[in-house]
Amino acid sequence: MDSGTLSDAAVDAFVRERFIPVRIEKEHQPDAFGSLKVTAFPSTILLRADRTEVARLPGHLGPQEFIEKLKAATAGN
């Protein structure tokens, strides 16, 4: 997703405006990775400030689909 969806200008602007993106890599942060119970690669997990999960978006998504799923997941929040 780095070279496609996440590097898309519209996705970058949307994410930076509404979220605090954090990347967790299994080999570098195994404890954090394990606590999130990641089972698909890549995964986007939306958390509230209190660390409760809002949504989980597993797998590769195209730019427009990624934005739409983020919007749907956060509607009303």
N, C-alpha and C positions, 0 to 999 in steps of 0.2 A: 504494500500500500504506500510505502514511502515514495517510490518513483512514479506513482500514478495518482491515486486519490488524495493522499495527504499533501502532495506537492501542487495540487490544483489551486489556482489563485482564489476561486470562490470558496472552496473548502477551507483553505487557510484563513481567509477573512472571517468566515462564519464561525469557525472554532475559536479563533483569537478574540472575537467579540463577545462570545457567550460562555466560554469554558476556560478552565485552567488545565491545559493538557500536560499529562505526566506519562512518560514512557517507562515501563518496567520490563526489564529483560531477564528471562529465567536464569541465565548463567551469572548475571551480576547481582540480582536481588532475589535469591531463591525464597526467602521468607515471605516477602511481599507477594511474590508470584504465587506461592502456595496458599497464602491466606485469601487470595482472590478466586481460588479454585478455577483457574483457566484451563479449559479443555480443548479449545480451538485456537488455531493460529492463522492470521492475527485475530485479536479480539479487542473490541473497544468496550470499555466498561464505564458507565456513568455513575458517579458516586456523589451523594450530598456531602456537605461539610462534616456531618456526623458519621460519615463512612457507610451509610446505608446505600444499598444499590438501587439505582433508578432504572437502569436498563443495561442490557448486554447485547452487543452487536457482533456476533462471531463471523469470521470469514472475510474474504475480499469483497468490497462493495465499490461500485463506480462512484464518481464524484456526486452526481445528482442523487443517486439512491442513498448515499451516505448522509447527505444533508437532509433529505426527506425523513430518513429514519431518526436522525437526531432531533429534528423538529417534532416528530410524532412522540418520541420518548419523553420530551420535555414539555409538551403541551400542558398548560395548566400549572406548571411549576414556576 
